[in-house]
Amino acid sequence: MSTRIDEIVDGIYRISTTVTNGGFDFQFNQFLIDDERPALIHTGMYAMHDDVRGAIAEVLDPGELEYVTLLHFESDECGGMDRFLEGAPDSALACSAASVQLNLSGWNYQGRVEGQGRRAEMCGFYREMGIFAHEDPVRDVVDRIGNLDPDWIHGMHGGSLAREAIPDYVRALREEPFAYEGKVLGRELPTDAGA
């Protein structure tokens, strides 16, 4: 496992950890906003805490984080949540009201939560498209992203896409099939309960 931090635009950093498993490299990204109210967007898995914290420490004292922001709850995005919040005792968790109701209650979290009354833009997007990657909703988002004409796209997994690379990805998402076809990790799922 290797972790690095890179400034992607003034005061915004991508923390990227590459994990090799079964011969495959997989990248997990978090984002650090270094301003008057420092925020960490996603924490990585529980086992990544020390490496992610060390990367943050290259920029600012992790104990000064004001927010730990979670866009959704999966172990690769929030596995280190409790450790980061414990290490920054004045921090607050920032997530949607739906995340608090559906997910946070199962963590026995007793600290501050901000943003409960507002729907984060990403959560609204998930609600609109559903959580599953059906082609039409994803293509609608691709069209909206294309209209924004961004300089960069920074995802939670994988590398960042510079402006010159974006059209190739957009073209693939518009033209190639990618919807769920009954397979997970290349394997057919059983069709009957007894299998």
N, CA and C atoms as a LAMMPS dump frame, in Angstrom:
ITEM: TIMESTEP
0
ITEM: NUMBER OF ATOMS
585
ITEM: BOX BOUNDS ff ff ff
-5.0000000000000000e+02 5.0000000000000000e+02
-5.0000000000000000e+02 5.0000000000000000e+02
-5.0000000000000000e+02 5.0000000000000000e+02
ITEM: ATOMS id mol type element x y z
1 1 1 N 0.856 -1.174 0
2 1 2 C 0 0 0
3 1 3 C 0.895 1.228 0
4 2 1 N 0.633 2.158 -0.919
5 2 2 C 1.407 3.393 -0.953
6 2 3 C 0.462 4.582 -1.049
7 3 1 N 0.761 5.632 -0.284
8 3 2 C -0.095 6.806 -0.213
9 3 3 C 0.712 8.039 -0.568
10 4 1 N 0.086 8.934 -1.358
11 4 2 C 0.735 10.206 -1.694
12 4 3 C -0.317 11.315 -1.665
13 5 1 N 0.169 12.535 -1.514
14 5 2 C -0.721 13.69 -1.521
15 5 3 C -0.211 14.671 -2.561
16 6 1 N -1.14 15.195 -3.36
17 6 2 C -0.801 16.15 -4.41
18 6 3 C -1.798 17.294 -4.381
19 7 1 N -1.3 18.51 -4.497
20 7 2 C -2.189 19.667 -4.601
21 7 3 C -2.74 19.699 -6.014
22 8 1 N -4.072 19.692 -6.149
23 8 2 C -4.679 19.679 -7.476
24 8 3 C -5.14 21.065 -7.908
25 9 1 N -5.391 21.935 -6.976
26 9 2 C -5.706 23.339 -7.228
27 9 3 C -5.475 24.042 -5.9
28 10 1 N -5.306 25.329 -5.893
29 10 2 C -4.936 26.059 -4.678
30 10 3 C -5.714 25.616 -3.442
31 11 1 N -4.999 24.989 -2.499
32 11 2 C -5.6 24.609 -1.232
33 11 3 C -6.44 23.343 -1.256
34 12 1 N -6.532 22.669 -2.386
35 12 2 C -7.283 21.414 -2.473
36 12 3 C -6.32 20.317 -2.904
37 13 1 N -6.287 19.26 -2.105
38 13 2 C -5.329 18.184 -2.296
39 13 3 C -6.043 16.863 -2.516
40 14 1 N -5.46 16.029 -3.355
41 14 2 C -5.933 14.653 -3.504
42 14 3 C -4.958 13.755 -2.763
43 15 1 N -5.489 12.923 -1.88
44 15 2 C -4.709 11.907 -1.177
45 15 3 C -5.046 10.595 -1.878
46 16 1 N -4.054 9.936 -2.407
47 16 2 C -4.29 8.747 -3.208
48 16 3 C -3.501 7.569 -2.648
49 17 1 N -4.2 6.494 -2.367
50 17 2 C -3.577 5.271 -1.869
51 17 3 C -3.8 4.166 -2.888
52 18 1 N -2.721 3.524 -3.29
53 18 2 C -2.802 2.406 -4.214
54 18 3 C -2.627 1.112 -3.43
55 19 1 N -3.576 0.219 -3.602
56 19 2 C -3.556 -1.078 -2.934
57 19 3 C -3.462 -2.145 -4.02
58 20 1 N -2.53 -3.063 -3.852
59 20 2 C -2.405 -4.174 -4.79
60 20 3 C -3.032 -5.408 -4.158
61 21 1 N -3.952 -6.021 -4.887
62 21 2 C -4.66 -7.193 -4.387
63 21 3 C -4.893 -8.146 -5.553
64 22 1 N -4.384 -9.337 -5.447
65 22 2 C -4.587 -10.33 -6.493
66 22 3 C -4.003 -9.919 -7.835
67 23 1 N -2.915 -9.168 -7.811
68 23 2 C -2.286 -8.73 -9.045
69 23 3 C -2.883 -7.472 -9.648
70 24 1 N -3.928 -6.925 -9.036
71 24 2 C -4.563 -5.703 -9.526
72 24 3 C -4.235 -4.54 -8.605
73 25 1 N -3.972 -3.388 -9.194
74 25 2 C -3.814 -2.153 -8.427
75 25 3 C -5.155 -1.439 -8.401
76 26 1 N -5.549 -0.997 -7.218
77 26 2 C -6.792 -0.251 -7.064
78 26 3 C -6.493 1.002 -6.27
79 27 1 N -7.037 2.116 -6.701
80 27 2 C -6.732 3.406 -6.097
81 27 3 C -7.924 3.916 -5.292
82 28 1 N -7.642 4.418 -4.099
83 28 2 C -8.639 5.04 -3.236
84 28 3 C -8.223 6.492 -3.031
85 29 1 N -9.136 7.422 -3.266
86 29 2 C -8.816 8.841 -3.155
87 29 3 C -9.671 9.518 -2.098
88 30 1 N -9.03 10.407 -1.362
89 30 2 C -9.717 11.321 -0.464
90 30 3 C -9.275 12.726 -0.881
91 31 1 N -10.013 13.715 -0.433
92 31 2 C -9.676 15.085 -0.783
93 31 3 C -9.608 15.927 0.484
94 32 1 N -8.568 16.764 0.554
95 32 2 C -8.335 17.644 1.696
96 32 3 C -8.496 19.075 1.225
97 33 1 N -9.329 19.832 1.919
98 33 2 C -9.501 21.251 1.633
99 33 3 C -8.828 22.015 2.758
100 34 1 N -7.77 22.742 2.404
101 34 2 C -6.996 23.508 3.375
102 34 3 C -7.394 24.972 3.265
103 35 1 N -8.348 25.37 4.09
104 35 2 C -8.748 26.775 4.154
105 35 3 C -9.046 27.126 5.603
106 36 1 N -9.826 28.166 5.838
107 36 2 C -10.076 28.574 7.228
108 36 3 C -10.883 27.543 8.007
109 37 1 N -11.54 26.618 7.324
110 37 2 C -12.283 25.531 7.964
111 37 3 C -11.872 24.219 7.293
112 38 1 N -10.703 23.677 7.627
113 38 2 C -10.169 22.499 6.925
114 38 3 C -11.138 21.324 6.945
115 39 1 N -11.227 20.658 5.798
116 39 2 C -12.16 19.539 5.662
117 39 3 C -11.494 18.379 4.944
118 40 1 N -11.832 17.185 5.373
119 40 2 C -11.42 15.956 4.713
120 40 3 C -12.667 15.344 4.095
121 41 1 N -12.615 15.061 2.799
122 41 2 C -13.733 14.427 2.122
123 41 3 C -13.383 12.961 1.945
124 42 1 N -14.096 12.125 2.653
125 42 2 C -13.886 10.684 2.775
126 42 3 C -12.606 10.412 3.568
127 43 1 N -12.548 9.236 4.164
128 43 2 C -11.431 8.905 5.055
129 43 3 C -10.597 7.728 4.586
130 44 1 N -11.106 6.961 3.651
131 44 2 C -10.456 5.716 3.283
132 44 3 C -10.869 4.614 4.249
133 45 1 N -10.358 3.426 3.997
134 45 2 C -10.67 2.282 4.846
135 45 3 C -9.994 2.424 6.21
136 46 1 N -10.47 1.677 7.168
137 46 2 C -9.933 1.723 8.522
138 46 3 C -8.417 1.511 8.527
139 47 1 N -7.942 0.525 7.79
140 47 2 C -6.513 0.201 7.77
141 47 3 C -5.664 1.273 7.092
142 48 1 N -6.282 2.183 6.347
143 48 2 C -5.553 3.244 5.656
144 48 3 C -5.355 4.481 6.522
145 49 1 N -5.952 4.506 7.702
146 49 2 C -5.957 5.709 8.532
147 49 3 C -4.572 6.326 8.727
148 50 1 N -3.611 5.535 9.169
149 50 2 C -2.288 6.097 9.478
150 50 3 C -1.634 6.71 8.247
151 51 1 N -1.776 6.051 7.092
152 51 2 C -1.18 6.585 5.874
153 51 3 C -1.88 7.861 5.415
154 52 1 N -3.208 7.871 5.456
155 52 2 C -3.961 9.066 5.06
156 52 3 C -3.676 10.203 6.035
157 53 1 N -3.641 9.897 7.33
158 53 2 C -3.338 10.916 8.337
159 53 3 C -1.938 11.489 8.121
160 54 1 N -0.977 10.621 7.801
161 54 2 C 0.376 11.082 7.527
162 54 3 C 0.429 12.007 6.323
163 55 1 N -0.365 11.708 5.293
164 55 2 C -0.415 12.583 4.118
165 55 3 C -1.011 13.946 4.487
166 56 1 N -2.071 13.941 5.276
167 56 2 C -2.675 15.207 5.722
168 56 3 C -1.661 16.024 6.506
169 57 1 N -0.881 15.352 7.351
170 57 2 C 0.11 16.033 8.191
171 57 3 C 1.186 16.742 7.366
172 58 1 N 1.361 16.366 6.11
173 58 2 C 2.293 17.081 5.241
174 58 3 C 1.78 18.474 4.899
175 59 1 N 0.463 18.694 5.073
176 59 2 C -0.156 19.97 4.72
177 59 3 C -0.61 20.738 5.961
178 60 1 N -1.251 20.049 6.896
179 60 2 C -1.772 20.703 8.098
180 60 3 C -1.859 19.681 9.22
181 61 1 N -2.047 20.167 10.424
182 61 2 C -2.203 19.295 11.587
183 61 3 C -3.56 18.601 11.492
184 62 1 N -3.613 17.256 11.366
185 62 2 C -4.894 16.565 11.26
186 62 3 C -5.835 16.835 12.428
187 63 1 N -5.295 17.212 13.579
188 63 2 C -6.124 17.545 14.732
189 63 3 C -6.897 18.835 14.539
190 64 1 N -6.558 19.617 13.507
191 64 2 C -7.253 20.873 13.235
192 64 3 C -8.354 20.743 12.193
193 65 1 N -8.619 19.51 11.744
194 65 2 C -9.732 19.333 10.804
195 65 3 C -11.014 19.837 11.454
196 66 1 N -11.776 20.62 10.723
197 66 2 C -13.055 21.088 11.236
198 66 3 C -14.202 20.187 10.782
199 67 1 N -14.035 19.583 9.602
200 67 2 C -15.071 18.704 9.065
201 67 3 C -14.468 17.415 8.532
202 68 1 N -15.174 16.333 8.742
203 68 2 C -14.956 15.077 8.046
204 68 3 C -16.246 14.864 7.257
205 69 1 N -16.128 14.936 5.938
206 69 2 C -17.292 14.936 5.064
207 69 3 C -17.44 13.587 4.376
208 70 1 N -18.64 13.042 4.422
209 70 2 C -18.914 11.75 3.801
210 70 3 C -20.025 11.925 2.774
211 71 1 N -19.726 11.596 1.536
212 71 2 C -20.732 11.698 0.478
213 71 3 C -21.617 10.467 0.441
214 72 1 N -21.077 9.329 0.853
215 72 2 C -21.866 8.114 1.027
216 72 3 C -21.105 7.194 1.974
217 73 1 N -21.801 6.18 2.471
218 73 2 C -21.236 5.306 3.49
219 73 3 C -20.886 3.943 2.899
220 74 1 N -19.62 3.717 2.683
221 74 2 C -19.057 2.412 2.366
222 74 3 C -17.715 2.373 3.07
223 75 1 N -17.24 1.186 3.385
224 75 2 C -16.029 1.093 4.205
225 75 3 C -14.819 1.741 3.553
226 76 1 N -14.755 1.786 2.22
227 76 2 C -13.603 2.42 1.582
228 76 3 C -13.697 3.935 1.605
229 77 1 N -14.856 4.471 1.905
230 77 2 C -15.011 5.917 2.014
231 77 3 C -15.049 6.411 3.462
232 78 1 N -15.529 5.572 4.391
233 78 2 C -15.692 6.068 5.761
234 78 3 C -15.16 5.126 6.829
235 79 1 N -14.339 4.156 6.451
236 79 2 C -13.819 3.2 7.426
237 79 3 C -12.969 3.824 8.511
238 80 1 N -12.334 4.946 8.205
239 80 2 C -11.512 5.634 9.197
240 80 3 C -12.217 6.791 9.887
241 81 1 N -13.528 6.908 9.67
242 81 2 C -14.305 8.042 10.18
243 81 3 C -14.088 8.276 11.673
244 82 1 N -14.291 7.249 12.479
245 82 2 C -14.215 7.434 13.932
246 82 3 C -12.807 7.839 14.366
247 83 1 N -11.786 7.32 13.708
248 83 2 C -10.408 7.639 14.083
249 83 3 C -10.074 9.095 13.748
250 84 1 N -10.534 9.585 12.599
251 84 2 C -10.273 10.982 12.245
252 84 3 C -11.034 11.935 13.157
253 85 1 N -12.283 11.606 13.463
254 85 2 C -13.074 12.455 14.346
255 85 3 C -12.506 12.456 15.764
256 86 1 N -12.034 11.315 16.23
257 86 2 C -11.415 11.233 17.552
258 86 3 C -10.124 12.056 17.594
259 87 1 N -9.37 12.045 16.502
260 87 2 C -8.112 12.779 16.446
261 87 3 C -8.281 14.272 16.257
262 88 1 N -9.476 14.71 15.918
263 88 2 C -9.794 16.132 15.77
264 88 3 C -11.046 16.395 16.595
265 89 1 N -10.908 16.508 17.924
266 89 2 C -12.073 16.531 18.814
267 89 3 C -13.035 17.691 18.597
268 90 1 N -12.6 18.762 17.948
269 90 2 C -13.513 19.88 17.681
270 90 3 C -14.18 19.775 16.319
271 91 1 N -13.946 18.672 15.628
272 91 2 C -14.496 18.515 14.283
273 91 3 C -15.948 18.072 14.325
274 92 1 N -16.595 18.202 13.17
275 92 2 C -17.974 17.736 13.002
276 92 3 C -18.029 16.844 11.776
277 93 1 N -18.946 15.921 11.793
278 93 2 C -19.208 15.086 10.644
279 93 3 C -20.178 15.842 9.741
280 94 1 N -19.886 15.898 8.455
281 94 2 C -20.775 16.558 7.496
282 94 3 C -21.291 15.501 6.53
283 95 1 N -22.611 15.328 6.54
284 95 2 C -23.24 14.376 5.626
285 95 3 C -24.715 14.74 5.52
286 96 1 N -25.422 14.045 4.647
287 96 2 C -26.832 14.358 4.433
288 96 3 C -27.712 13.781 5.545
289 97 1 N -28.922 14.285 5.616
290 97 2 C -29.892 13.772 6.584
291 97 3 C -30.188 12.3 6.316
292 98 1 N -30.25 11.926 5.042
293 98 2 C -30.5 10.521 4.703
294 98 3 C -29.361 9.641 5.208
295 99 1 N -28.132 10.111 5.092
296 99 2 C -26.995 9.334 5.589
297 99 3 C -27.065 9.17 7.095
298 100 1 N -27.459 10.218 7.797
299 100 2 C -27.591 10.121 9.251
300 100 3 C -28.628 9.066 9.608
301 101 1 N -29.794 9.144 8.975
302 101 2 C -30.892 8.228 9.304
303 101 3 C -30.59 6.798 8.886
304 102 1 N -30.06 6.604 7.692
305 102 2 C -29.866 5.254 7.168
306 102 3 C -28.575 4.596 7.621
307 103 1 N -27.536 5.384 7.841
308 103 2 C -26.219 4.799 8.062
309 103 3 C -25.583 5.15 9.397
310 104 1 N -25.598 6.41 9.746
311 104 2 C -24.829 6.855 10.896
312 104 3 C -25.335 6.266 12.197
313 105 1 N -26.624 6.001 12.285
314 105 2 C -27.16 5.452 13.53
315 105 3 C -26.52 4.113 13.869
316 106 1 N -26.051 3.376 12.894
317 106 2 C -25.42 2.09 13.132
318 106 3 C -23.974 2.184 13.585
319 107 1 N -23.419 3.395 13.636
320 107 2 C -22.015 3.583 14.035
321 107 3 C -21.886 3.997 15.498
322 108 1 N -22.979 4.252 16.19
323 108 2 C -22.946 4.711 17.568
324 108 3 C -22.152 6.012 17.704
325 109 1 N -22.263 6.874 16.699
326 109 2 C -21.547 8.148 16.699
327 109 3 C -22.273 9.145 17.591
328 110 1 N -21.525 9.799 18.492
329 110 2 C -22.128 10.732 19.439
330 110 3 C -21.713 12.182 19.222
331 111 1 N -20.856 12.451 18.23
332 111 2 C -20.343 13.801 18.009
333 111 3 C -21.295 14.674 17.215
334 112 1 N -20.782 15.853 16.855
335 112 2 C -21.577 16.82 16.099
336 112 3 C -21.766 16.35 14.66
337 113 1 N -22.935 16.651 14.105
338 113 2 C -23.229 16.402 12.695
339 113 3 C -23.78 17.695 12.132
340 114 1 N -23.216 18.136 11.011
341 114 2 C -23.71 19.341 10.36
342 114 3 C -24.199 18.989 8.966
343 115 1 N -25.142 19.799 8.493
344 115 2 C -25.656 19.597 7.155
345 115 3 C -26.842 18.663 7.097
346 116 1 N -27.395 18.298 8.254
347 116 2 C -28.491 17.337 8.268
348 116 3 C -29.721 17.84 7.534
349 117 1 N -30.009 19.12 7.636
350 117 2 C -31.231 19.646 7.039
351 117 3 C -31.107 19.914 5.554
352 118 1 N -29.917 19.882 5.002
353 118 2 C -29.715 20.176 3.59
354 118 3 C -29.407 18.888 2.853
355 119 1 N -29.858 18.817 1.611
356 119 2 C -29.461 17.695 0.765
357 119 3 C -28.172 18.1 0.066
358 120 1 N -27.005 17.401 0.351
359 120 2 C -25.777 17.663 -0.405
360 120 3 C -26.056 17.407 -1.861
361 121 1 N -25.402 18.182 -2.738
362 121 2 C -25.647 18.073 -4.173
363 121 3 C -25.43 16.644 -4.667
364 122 1 N -24.403 15.961 -4.158
365 122 2 C -24.123 14.6 -4.605
366 122 3 C -25.241 13.651 -4.176
367 123 1 N -25.757 13.839 -2.979
368 123 2 C -26.825 12.944 -2.52
369 123 3 C -28.088 13.145 -3.349
370 124 1 N -28.368 14.388 -3.725
371 124 2 C -29.503 14.663 -4.602
372 124 3 C -29.319 13.979 -5.944
373 125 1 N -28.101 14.013 -6.43
374 125 2 C -27.772 13.33 -7.689
375 125 3 C -28.023 11.842 -7.565
376 126 1 N -27.571 11.227 -6.474
377 126 2 C -27.805 9.792 -6.271
378 126 3 C -29.295 9.492 -6.24
379 127 1 N -30.042 10.346 -5.562
380 127 2 C -31.484 10.128 -5.452
381 127 3 C -32.137 10.184 -6.831
382 128 1 N -31.669 11.142 -7.655
383 128 2 C -32.24 11.295 -8.988
384 128 3 C -31.937 10.106 -9.893
385 129 1 N -30.728 9.589 -9.808
386 129 2 C -30.342 8.519 -10.725
387 129 3 C -30.524 7.132 -10.145
388 130 1 N -30.737 7.038 -8.847
389 130 2 C -30.692 5.741 -8.198
390 130 3 C -29.225 5.409 -7.967
391 131 1 N -28.945 4.49 -7.123
392 131 2 C -27.56 4.221 -6.764
393 131 3 C -26.869 3.32 -7.772
394 132 1 N -27.633 2.653 -8.61
395 132 2 C -27.055 1.692 -9.545
396 132 3 C -26.715 2.356 -10.872
397 133 1 N -25.683 1.866 -11.519
398 133 2 C -25.169 2.484 -12.746
399 133 3 C -25.937 2.024 -13.985
400 134 1 N -27.18 2.413 -14.098
401 134 2 C -27.939 2.182 -15.325
402 134 3 C -27.43 3.202 -16.345
403 135 1 N -27.515 2.891 -17.612
404 135 2 C -26.884 3.719 -18.63
405 135 3 C -27.501 5.104 -18.776
406 136 1 N -28.826 5.219 -18.848
407 136 2 C -29.438 6.515 -19.129
408 136 3 C -29.107 7.585 -18.098
409 137 1 N -29.254 7.321 -16.784
410 137 2 C -28.909 8.368 -15.809
411 137 3 C -27.433 8.755 -15.858
412 138 1 N -26.568 7.774 -16.051
413 138 2 C -25.137 8.088 -16.119
414 138 3 C -24.861 8.955 -17.34
415 139 1 N -25.483 8.623 -18.454
416 139 2 C -25.281 9.417 -19.67
417 139 3 C -25.824 10.828 -19.513
418 140 1 N -26.92 10.983 -18.781
419 140 2 C -27.419 12.341 -18.503
420 140 3 C -26.376 13.146 -17.731
421 141 1 N -25.732 12.505 -16.757
422 141 2 C -24.694 13.19 -15.976
423 141 3 C -23.495 13.515 -16.854
424 142 1 N -23.121 12.584 -17.707
425 142 2 C -22 12.824 -18.624
426 142 3 C -22.293 14.049 -19.481
427 143 1 N -23.521 14.184 -19.956
428 143 2 C -23.882 15.364 -20.75
429 143 3 C -23.758 16.642 -19.938
430 144 1 N -24.212 16.598 -18.682
431 144 2 C -24.106 17.799 -17.833
432 144 3 C -22.651 18.149 -17.555
433 145 1 N -21.827 17.133 -17.315
434 145 2 C -20.398 17.381 -17.086
435 145 3 C -19.778 17.972 -18.337
436 146 1 N -20.137 17.437 -19.505
437 146 2 C -19.631 17.981 -20.761
438 146 3 C -19.994 19.441 -20.928
439 147 1 N -21.199 19.824 -20.518
440 147 2 C -21.616 21.232 -20.614
441 147 3 C -20.821 22.143 -19.693
442 148 1 N -20.315 21.589 -18.582
443 148 2 C -19.498 22.386 -17.66
444 148 3 C -18.101 22.66 -18.221
445 149 1 N -17.634 21.789 -19.113
446 149 2 C -16.309 21.908 -19.716
447 149 3 C -15.221 22.052 -18.652
448 150 1 N -15.1 21.05 -17.755
449 150 2 C -14.146 21.176 -16.645
450 150 3 C -12.693 21.027 -17.108
451 151 1 N -11.8 21.65 -16.354
452 151 2 C -10.367 21.467 -16.589
453 151 3 C -9.911 20.1 -16.108
454 152 1 N -10.527 19.608 -15.038
455 152 2 C -10.158 18.335 -14.417
456 152 3 C -11.407 17.648 -13.895
457 153 1 N -11.336 16.319 -13.803
458 153 2 C -12.321 15.525 -13.072
459 153 3 C -11.518 14.675 -12.102
460 154 1 N -11.837 14.789 -10.806
461 154 2 C -11.139 14.049 -9.752
462 154 3 C -12.128 13.086 -9.115
463 155 1 N -11.956 11.803 -9.378
464 155 2 C -12.87 10.794 -8.862
465 155 3 C -12.396 10.22 -7.538
466 156 1 N -13.251 9.448 -6.911
467 156 2 C -12.902 8.822 -5.636
468 156 3 C -12.037 7.585 -5.843
469 157 1 N -12.045 7.013 -7.029
470 157 2 C -11.194 5.874 -7.359
471 157 3 C -10.526 6.175 -8.693
472 158 1 N -9.289 5.731 -8.837
473 158 2 C -8.566 5.947 -10.08
474 158 3 C -7.93 7.32 -10.129
475 159 1 N -7.309 7.607 -11.24
476 159 2 C -6.601 8.861 -11.399
477 159 3 C -7.527 10.012 -11.752
478 160 1 N -6.93 11.195 -11.8
479 160 2 C -7.656 12.391 -12.217
480 160 3 C -7.598 12.499 -13.736
481 161 1 N -8.634 13.058 -14.323
482 161 2 C -8.689 13.224 -15.764
483 161 3 C -8.483 14.685 -16.129
484 162 1 N -7.454 14.95 -16.917
485 162 2 C -7.222 16.303 -17.423
486 162 3 C -8.171 16.572 -18.583
487 163 1 N -8.38 17.851 -18.888
488 163 2 C -9.307 18.268 -19.935
489 163 3 C -9.13 17.474 -21.235
490 164 1 N -7.884 17.255 -21.644
491 164 2 C -7.662 16.576 -22.929
492 164 3 C -8.06 15.102 -22.909
493 165 1 N -8.148 14.476 -21.737
494 165 2 C -8.54 13.07 -21.638
495 165 3 C -10.049 12.89 -21.497
496 166 1 N -10.74 13.908 -21.054
497 166 2 C -12.172 13.8 -20.76
498 166 3 C -12.996 13.378 -21.973
499 167 1 N -12.766 13.932 -23.19
500 167 2 C -13.605 13.528 -24.332
501 167 3 C -13.585 12.034 -24.624
502 168 1 N -12.442 11.367 -24.429
503 168 2 C -12.384 9.919 -24.67
504 168 3 C -13.273 9.159 -23.692
505 169 1 N -13.262 9.561 -22.424
506 169 2 C -14.11 8.907 -21.425
507 169 3 C -15.582 9.209 -21.689
508 170 1 N -15.883 10.439 -22.048
509 170 2 C -17.257 10.816 -22.355
510 170 3 C -17.774 10.001 -23.538
511 171 1 N -16.957 9.887 -24.565
512 171 2 C -17.347 9.118 -25.754
513 171 3 C -17.628 7.652 -25.379
514 172 1 N -16.761 7.06 -24.569
515 172 2 C -16.958 5.664 -24.161
516 172 3 C -18.254 5.504 -23.371
517 173 1 N -18.531 6.421 -22.445
518 173 2 C -19.761 6.325 -21.65
519 173 3 C -21.006 6.549 -22.488
520 174 1 N -20.89 7.31 -23.562
521 174 2 C -22.042 7.532 -24.432
522 174 3 C -22.271 6.383 -25.403
523 175 1 N -21.201 5.689 -25.804
524 175 2 C -21.303 4.715 -26.897
525 175 3 C -21.198 3.255 -26.47
526 176 1 N -20.526 2.97 -25.379
527 176 2 C -20.289 1.59 -24.974
528 176 3 C -21.304 1.149 -23.915
529 177 1 N -21.781 -0.103 -23.983
530 177 2 C -22.682 -0.593 -22.927
531 177 3 C -21.906 -0.802 -21.621
532 178 1 N -22.514 -0.448 -20.493
533 178 2 C -21.856 -0.633 -19.199
534 178 3 C -22.824 -0.965 -18.087
535 179 1 N -24.101 -1.156 -18.407
536 179 2 C -25.089 -1.466 -17.372
537 179 3 C -24.861 -2.873 -16.825
538 180 1 N -25.334 -3.109 -15.633
539 180 2 C -25.243 -4.398 -14.947
540 180 3 C -25.834 -5.497 -15.825
541 181 1 N -25.111 -6.606 -15.972
542 181 2 C -25.564 -7.715 -16.812
543 181 3 C -25.558 -9.047 -16.071
544 182 1 N -25.774 -9.053 -14.774
545 182 2 C -25.86 -10.297 -14.022
546 182 3 C -24.528 -10.897 -13.619
547 183 1 N -23.444 -10.128 -13.734
548 183 2 C -22.121 -10.604 -13.355
549 183 3 C -21.532 -9.687 -12.286
550 184 1 N -20.747 -10.293 -11.4
551 184 2 C -19.974 -9.535 -10.424
552 184 3 C -18.534 -9.996 -10.562
553 185 1 N -17.642 -9.055 -10.766
554 185 2 C -16.222 -9.359 -10.969
555 185 3 C -16.027 -10.409 -12.06
556 186 1 N -16.836 -10.308 -13.129
557 186 2 C -16.705 -11.194 -14.278
558 186 3 C -17.348 -12.549 -14.12
559 187 1 N -17.967 -12.813 -13.001
560 187 2 C -18.601 -14.117 -12.761
561 187 3 C -20.116 -13.988 -12.82
562 188 1 N -20.728 -14.987 -13.466
563 188 2 C -22.2 -15.029 -13.516
564 188 3 C -22.74 -15.267 -12.117
565 189 1 N -23.766 -14.549 -11.746
566 189 2 C -24.424 -14.772 -10.463
567 189 3 C -25.432 -15.899 -10.594
568 190 1 N -25.583 -16.711 -9.565
569 190 2 C -26.58 -17.784 -9.615
570 190 3 C -27.971 -17.196 -9.781
571 191 1 N -28.791 -17.875 -10.532
572 191 2 C -30.158 -17.379 -10.771
573 191 3 C -31.182 -17.972 -9.82
574 192 1 N -30.831 -19.045 -9.116
575 192 2 C -31.805 -19.616 -8.168
576 192 3 C -31.223 -19.552 -6.762
577 193 1 N -32.089 -19.523 -5.78
578 193 2 C -31.687 -19.37 -4.389
579 193 3 C -30.845 -20.523 -3.877
580 194 1 N -30.967 -21.707 -4.466
581 194 2 C -30.252 -22.877 -3.993
582 194 3 C -28.815 -22.959 -4.479
583 195 1 N -28.434 -22.132 -5.415
584 195 2 C -27.093 -22.23 -5.981
585 195 3 C -26.045 -21.588 -5.109
